[in-house]
Amino acid sequence: MKKYWHSVTLDKDLCKGCTNCLKHCPTQAIRIQGGRAKILKERCIDCGECIRVCPYHAKKAVTDGFDMLKGYKYNVALVAPAFYGQFSRTEDIDTILTALIKLGFDDIFEVARGAQEITKKTNEMIDSGELLKPSISSACPAVVRLIAIKFPNLIGNIVPLKSPMEVSAAQARYEAIKKTGFKAEEIGIFFISPCAAKTTFIKGNYTVNKSDVDGVISIKDVCIKMSRHLQKIEDVKNLRTAGKSGILWATSGGEAEATKTERFISVDGIHNVINVLEEIEDGKLLDIDYVEALACPGGCVGGPLTTENSFAARSKIQRICKYIDDGNKPFDSKQNFKWDQSIAYKPVMNLDPDINEAMRKMNLIEELYEQMPKIDCGSCGSPSCRAFAEDIVRGYAKETDCIFKLRDLANEALQLKNKNK
């Protein structure tokens, strides 16, 4: 199985073993061992939920720094639509993009342009009748990864189109080559990202043979550097080329409302996404044609690498879009918008390669689980009693890690001691 590179990491020196991340992880990818958290990489989908809830800031997302720009002759900032909602003192896109240029970028490319192109392709596929229903958007890499490890029966429902980020990166490089005459490898394409999952996707090349994004810089890091430039902009350049339907992809509902279907669901927040996917798998949403599923609350504006309150950012995005048209500079790179490679089921942590041994372990897990208190308190260091039973079988834990089991054993020992007196 291909190993996954992960953006979400743990700083053990900061971790206090408080179990917040354990209780909130949607895929049970975290354990508490030796008083510190441990991330099970096979289960992690880089949704960033642990980053959000950690009170000690022990969970972090690994991104690239501005030093990477020195490795290229010409640098293009690939700007996520959520970026426009991060500034309290201006809602003018051209001012924001002009300030971004002053950080050392030579040009700007709006991912909102790519979003509009993906909307066109999605509508074409809806019209053709080739998509399974309900069709599930592939724009959020955390959701795509979630389906691959937890909902394999729904893989065929994912719209097999590259993300707006990826098609925008290819078009940005194409336009930069035409503009400068530089070779492809001399041009750096840097995505300004609201989330960790996109960083993981870029480094891992999961649905593309090779990403056209050369580096990922967090929105938070960019905003810190931009703060001193934004109010000094005098020569604002006309840089915006995307329309409002692409910019609205930054918020939950923006993508779905741009499709040609009226029977859609827009769901945000990874736990809400799981609930909807479970209902689809159970056949309860057969009247829905399209599902826009986003791991972050409120959509990309709620990403863990953003700076602004997600509700305020959403409001700003909507205000911005009231005063701009829906024009869009079309793509002319003739690229393929469909995945280079399909998504396969990623079974996490198989019990054993031998089917008979795997069945034996499964039965043992069930036997252990029946002996558990079934209150899922997390005190043992596992997120649930069932997960704890599995951890015991795998050798990651022992029964006495459960305080209730330990208490019972202590009582039994005390009774035996009293009996022998």
C-alpha positions as MATLAB code, in Angstrom:
seq = 'MKKYWHSVTLDKDLCKGCTNCLKHCPTQAIRIQGGRAKILKERCIDCGECIRVCPYHAKKAVTDGFDMLKGYKYNVALVAPAFYGQFSRTEDIDTILTALIKLGFDDIFEVARGAQEITKKTNEMIDSGELLKPSISSACPAVVRLIAIKFPNLIGNIVPLKSPMEVSAAQARYEAIKKTGFKAEEIGIFFISPCAAKTTFIKGNYTVNKSDVDGVISIKDVCIKMSRHLQKIEDVKNLRTAGKSGILWATSGGEAEATKTERFISVDGIHNVINVLEEIEDGKLLDIDYVEALACPGGCVGGPLTTENSFAARSKIQRICKYIDDGNKPFDSKQNFKWDQSIAYKPVMNLDPDINEAMRKMNLIEELYEQMPKIDCGSCGSPSCRAFAEDIVRGYAKETDCIFKLRDLANEALQLKNKNK';
ca = [
       0.000    0.000    0.000;
       1.264    3.484   -0.843;
       2.401    5.363    2.241;
       0.844    8.748    2.827;
       2.783   11.891    3.609;
       0.857   13.949    6.153;
       0.792   17.679    6.745;
      -0.760   17.342   10.211;
       1.947   16.638   12.780;
       2.319   16.449   16.547;
       4.738   18.380   18.736;
       5.152   15.953   21.642;
       6.853   18.578   23.787;
       3.669   20.669   23.782;
       1.204   17.790   24.157;
      -0.286   17.320   27.643;
      -2.323   14.198   26.839;
      -5.621   16.015   27.503;
      -7.663   13.726   25.137;
      -9.398   16.626   23.310;
      -8.008   15.463   19.986;
      -8.787   11.834   20.846;
     -12.469   12.624   21.334;
     -12.861   14.809   18.242;
     -10.880   12.880   15.607;
     -13.447   11.689   13.010;
     -11.484    8.609   11.948;
     -10.166    7.499   15.367;
      -6.625    8.242   14.219;
      -5.350    9.364   17.629;
      -4.318    7.456   20.735;
      -2.914    8.649   24.058;
       0.136    6.618   25.018;
       2.621    7.457   27.739;
       0.738   10.656   28.512;
       1.138   11.979   24.957;
      -0.964   11.837   21.811;
       0.018    9.597   18.934;
      -1.316    9.981   15.384;
      -2.014    6.765   13.482;
      -1.013    7.873   10.001;
      -2.955    5.124    8.260;
      -6.208    6.577    9.598;
      -5.433   10.311    9.409;
      -7.221   12.297    6.683;
      -5.543   15.643    7.542;
      -8.882   17.314    8.172;
      -7.259   19.531   10.808;
      -9.916   18.866   13.451;
      -7.186   18.093   16.004;
      -5.464   21.400   15.194;
      -8.715   23.197   15.931;
      -9.419   21.584   19.305;
      -5.914   21.288   20.800;
      -5.665   23.861   23.630;
      -1.871   23.517   23.753;
      -1.249   23.985   19.998;
       0.541   20.647   19.882;
      -1.018   19.747   16.510;
       0.418   21.679   13.589;
       0.266   21.660    9.809;
       3.560   21.457    7.938;
       3.653   23.945    5.051;
       6.384   25.614    3.028;
       8.075   28.939    3.695;
       8.789   32.002    1.570;
      12.409   30.916    1.169;
      11.251   28.483   -1.507;
      10.609   31.408   -3.843;
      14.384   31.851   -4.209;
      14.587   28.564   -6.092;
      12.680   29.862   -9.124;
      13.128   32.654  -11.657;
       9.418   33.497  -11.757;
       6.905   32.910   -8.947;
       3.129   32.757   -9.186;
       0.832   32.956   -6.165;
      -2.079   30.557   -6.555;
      -4.768   32.222   -4.455;
      -7.604   30.264   -2.832;
     -10.966   32.099   -2.836;
     -11.055   31.882    0.978;
      -8.093   34.278    1.052;
     -10.338   37.232    0.158;
     -12.319   36.884    3.377;
      -9.319   37.240    5.703;
      -8.922   41.018    5.830;
     -10.922   43.278    8.129;
      -9.857   46.563    6.551;
     -10.509   45.895    2.905;
     -12.842   43.830    0.773;
     -11.378   44.955   -2.538;
      -9.859   41.977   -4.322;
      -7.480   44.032   -6.460;
      -6.046   45.723   -3.367;
      -5.535   42.347   -1.666;
      -3.846   40.847   -4.731;
      -1.647   43.895   -5.257;
      -0.421   43.624   -1.670;
       0.311   39.938   -2.281;
       2.532   40.828   -5.243;
       4.634   42.996   -2.932;
       5.576   39.926   -0.875;
       7.820   38.700   -3.672;
       5.494   37.081   -6.169;
       5.774   38.004   -9.828;
       2.210   37.167  -10.760;
      -1.161   36.071   -9.395;
      -3.513   33.305  -10.444;
      -6.950   32.985   -8.849;
      -8.090   29.466   -8.022;
     -11.623   30.823   -8.411;
     -10.965   30.700  -12.176;
     -10.280   26.998  -11.857;
     -13.445   26.591   -9.786;
     -15.495   28.071  -12.600;
     -13.906   25.709  -15.108;
     -14.590   22.711  -12.873;
     -18.213   23.864  -12.545;
     -18.521   23.811  -16.344;
     -17.061   20.310  -16.548;
     -19.280   19.087  -13.701;
     -22.371   20.407  -15.442;
     -21.308   18.687  -18.657;
     -20.975   15.386  -16.790;
     -24.341   15.883  -15.091;
     -25.963   16.535  -18.476;
     -24.330   13.441  -19.978;
     -25.814   11.197  -17.299;
     -22.464    9.503  -16.662;
     -22.342   10.280  -12.934;
     -23.707    8.025  -10.229;
     -26.244    9.692   -7.949;
     -25.919   11.233   -5.564;
     -22.694   12.549   -7.080;
     -20.162   13.690   -4.481;
     -17.830   16.617   -5.116;
     -14.105   15.835   -5.245;
     -12.998   19.366   -4.324;
     -12.194   18.629   -0.655;
      -9.212   16.253   -0.373;
     -10.016   15.397    3.255;
     -13.452   14.145    2.213;
     -12.008   12.189   -0.717;
      -9.522   10.527    1.626;
     -12.311    9.861    4.148;
     -14.368    8.047    1.518;
     -11.336    6.027    0.410;
     -10.727    4.640    3.899;
     -14.197    4.567    5.464;
     -16.838    4.539    2.701;
     -15.384    2.431   -0.134;
     -18.855    1.731   -1.544;
     -19.161    5.442   -2.364;
     -15.901    5.811   -4.297;
     -17.799    5.449   -7.547;
     -20.042    8.379   -6.569;
     -17.135   10.849   -6.405;
     -17.013   13.185   -9.399;
     -13.695   12.184  -11.060;
     -12.483   15.713  -11.709;
      -9.282   17.341  -10.499;
      -9.586   20.023   -7.859;
      -9.783   23.717   -8.833;
      -6.369   24.141   -7.209;
      -4.775   21.521   -9.439;
      -6.253   22.684  -12.765;
      -5.436   26.288  -11.823;
      -1.807   25.359  -11.163;
      -1.488   23.778  -14.612;
      -3.082   26.796  -16.304;
      -0.936   29.209  -14.257;
       2.252   27.501  -15.401;
       1.040   27.465  -18.994;
       0.281   31.214  -18.938;
       3.570   32.026  -17.174;
       5.557   30.160  -19.838;
       3.775   32.101  -22.586;
       4.319   35.382  -20.766;
       7.975   34.978  -19.771;
       9.526   32.406  -22.072;
      10.969   30.603  -19.052;
      11.095   26.835  -18.891;
       8.420   25.046  -16.858;
      10.913   24.088  -14.148;
      12.026   27.723  -13.780;
       8.534   28.782  -12.714;
       7.341   28.311   -9.135;
       3.627   27.843   -8.484;
       2.751   28.443   -4.813;
      -0.676   27.699   -3.418;
      -1.899   29.991   -0.621;
      -3.775   27.384    1.370;
      -6.557   27.482    3.964;
      -6.101   23.859    5.033;
      -3.684   21.029    5.739;
      -5.464   18.467    3.561;
      -4.551   20.304    0.362;
      -0.905   20.281    1.397;
      -1.088   16.522    1.914;
      -2.777   16.080   -1.451;
      -0.115   18.067   -3.284;
       2.778   16.202   -1.697;
       1.108   12.827   -2.231;
      -0.144   13.143   -5.842;
      -3.187   10.989   -5.105;
      -5.354   11.594   -8.184;
      -2.718   13.208  -10.398;
       0.553   11.777  -11.663;
       2.420   14.869  -10.497;
       1.032   18.023   -8.973;
       1.715   21.317  -10.750;
       1.919   23.024   -7.369;
       5.537   23.489   -6.267;
       4.900   24.696   -2.746;
       2.163   25.422   -0.225;
       2.179   28.492    2.026;
      -0.508   28.841    4.680;
      -2.950   31.732    4.536;
      -1.973   32.505    8.128;
       1.712   32.971    7.222;
       0.842   35.156    4.234;
      -1.542   37.351    6.233;
       1.138   38.011    8.850;
       3.532   39.262    6.176;
       0.849   41.183    4.282;
      -0.421   43.166    7.254;
       2.275   45.820    6.907;
       1.755   46.228    3.158;
      -2.023   46.300    2.852;
      -2.620   49.833    4.105;
       0.254   51.287    2.067;
      -1.059   50.270   -1.346;
      -1.377   53.277   -3.648;
      -0.917   51.818   -7.111;
      -3.674   49.195   -7.061;
      -3.427   46.927  -10.114;
      -6.356   45.354  -11.945;
      -5.582   41.735  -11.121;
      -8.946   40.089  -10.563;
      -9.994   37.860  -13.459;
     -12.408   35.430  -11.754;
     -16.149   35.805  -11.408;
     -18.316   35.579   -8.333;
     -19.464   31.980   -8.864;
     -15.854   30.847   -8.535;
     -15.134   33.052   -5.525;
     -18.217   31.707   -3.734;
     -16.574   28.259   -3.685;
     -14.854   29.587   -0.541;
     -18.078   29.100    1.423;
     -20.340   26.132    1.935;
     -22.994   26.030   -0.782;
     -21.062   28.066   -3.335;
     -20.010   25.096   -5.427;
     -23.339   23.263   -5.349;
     -25.369   26.339   -6.236;
     -23.293   26.760   -9.400;
     -24.276   23.311  -10.691;
     -27.258   22.627  -12.913;
     -29.108   20.598  -10.341;
     -31.659   21.844   -7.837;
     -31.611   18.691   -5.718;
     -28.351   19.100   -3.862;
     -26.949   19.040   -0.329;
     -24.221   21.328    0.954;
     -22.670   19.890    4.088;
     -19.698   21.274    6.003;
     -17.835   20.135    9.101;
     -16.249   16.690    8.992;
     -18.615   15.090   11.523;
     -21.647   16.351    9.574;
     -20.063   15.004    6.386;
     -19.721   11.563    7.984;
     -23.395   11.602    8.978;
     -24.458   12.423    5.417;
     -22.163    9.790    3.884;
     -23.583    7.184    6.263;
     -27.094    8.070    5.134;
     -26.090    7.848    1.478;
     -24.526    4.460    2.120;
     -27.756    3.354    3.826;
     -29.788    4.438    0.788;
     -31.636    7.236    2.608;
     -30.808   10.121    0.227;
     -31.846    8.662   -3.104;
     -33.685   11.852   -4.098;
     -30.451   13.913   -3.969;
     -28.455   14.430   -7.181;
     -25.361   16.245   -5.914;
     -23.500   16.521   -2.612;
     -21.017   19.273   -1.864;
     -19.077   17.973    1.145;
     -16.469   20.107    2.883;
     -14.467   19.031    5.939;
     -14.065   22.511    7.417;
     -16.953   24.273    9.182;
     -18.433   26.892    6.892;
     -16.333   25.643    3.973;
     -12.778   26.635    3.103;
     -13.180   29.929    4.991;
     -13.172   27.772    8.131;
      -9.884   26.040    7.322;
      -7.386   25.558   10.172;
      -4.760   27.631    8.333;
      -6.945   30.741    8.040;
      -6.883   33.753   10.375;
     -10.361   35.286   10.273;
     -13.432   34.014   12.104;
     -15.206   31.745    9.616;
     -18.572   33.490   10.006;
     -17.020   36.896    9.426;
     -15.020   35.586    6.459;
     -18.145   34.044    4.923;
     -19.981   37.351    5.300;
     -17.111   39.217    3.617;
     -17.020   36.796    0.692;
     -20.755   37.261    0.154;
     -20.452   41.060    0.317;
     -17.574   41.029   -2.145;
     -19.584   38.973   -4.606;
     -22.528   41.377   -4.541;
     -20.543   43.938   -6.483;
     -18.718   41.866   -9.082;
     -19.912   40.138  -12.220;
     -19.578   36.475  -13.097;
     -17.144   36.873  -15.936;
     -14.117   34.629  -16.105;
     -10.940   34.560  -18.133;
     -11.252   31.153  -19.799;
      -8.592   28.447  -19.749;
      -6.728   27.788  -22.992;
      -4.180   25.174  -21.904;
      -6.237   22.249  -23.292;
      -5.460   20.218  -20.181;
      -7.253   17.095  -19.044;
      -9.651   17.900  -16.205;
     -10.288   14.309  -15.179;
      -8.168   12.391  -12.679;
      -4.931   10.911  -13.971;
      -5.494    7.924  -11.691;
      -8.591    6.623   -9.953;
      -9.061    6.369   -6.212;
      -8.824    2.918   -4.686;
     -10.095    1.636   -1.366;
      -7.468    2.162    1.331;
      -8.166   -0.432    4.032;
      -6.621    0.917    7.198;
      -4.658   -1.256    9.560;
      -5.624   -4.715    8.357;
      -5.684   -7.144   11.262;
      -3.552   -9.731    9.458;
      -2.609  -10.636    5.862;
      -3.765  -14.190    6.555;
      -7.569  -14.309    6.350;
      -7.916  -17.043    8.959;
      -5.742  -15.190   11.452;
      -7.612  -11.958   10.699;
     -10.920  -13.696   11.471;
      -9.513  -15.088   14.713;
      -8.428  -11.607   15.775;
     -11.786  -10.160   14.808;
     -13.558  -12.682   17.017;
     -11.164  -11.880   19.859;
     -11.918   -8.172   19.469;
     -15.643   -8.904   19.771;
     -15.077  -11.032   22.883;
     -13.014   -8.297   24.517;
     -15.509   -5.622   23.549;
     -18.335   -7.502   25.240;
     -16.344   -7.291   28.476;
     -15.851   -3.538   28.190;
     -17.930   -0.945   30.111;
     -19.016    0.584   26.746;
     -18.955    4.170   27.966;
     -16.187    5.362   25.604;
     -14.592    7.589   28.235;
     -11.170    7.679   26.561;
      -9.305    7.202   29.847;
      -7.550    4.139   28.426;
      -5.988    6.240   25.648;
      -8.252    4.852   22.911;
     -11.218    6.794   21.498;
     -13.813    4.094   22.205;
     -14.193    0.756   23.924;
     -14.273   -1.030   20.569;
     -11.107    0.742   19.454;
      -9.540   -0.203   22.786;
     -10.390   -3.872   22.210;
      -8.777   -3.648   18.781;
      -5.699   -1.961   20.246;
      -5.309   -4.782   22.762;
      -5.426   -7.385   20.004;
      -2.876   -5.436   17.970;
      -0.563   -5.195   20.968;
      -0.856   -1.418   21.323;
      -2.610   -1.585   24.705;
      -3.291   -3.910   27.619;
      -6.526   -4.601   29.480;
      -5.362   -2.870   32.650;
      -5.176    0.436   30.746;
      -8.940    0.557   31.307;
      -9.571    2.039   34.747;
     -12.771    0.019   35.119;
     -11.040   -3.249   34.279;
      -8.201   -2.264   36.626;
     -10.700   -1.567   39.387;
     -12.379   -4.938   38.862;
      -9.041   -6.741   38.974;
      -8.101   -4.867   42.134;
     -11.410   -5.816   43.768;
     -10.937   -9.445   42.765;
      -7.439   -9.434   44.239;
      -8.729   -7.833   47.462;
     -11.520  -10.380   47.774;
      -9.083  -13.221   47.213;
      -6.750  -11.779   49.846;
      -9.571  -11.469   52.371;
     -10.724  -14.995   51.587;
      -7.264  -16.402   52.254;
      -6.918  -14.707   55.636;
];
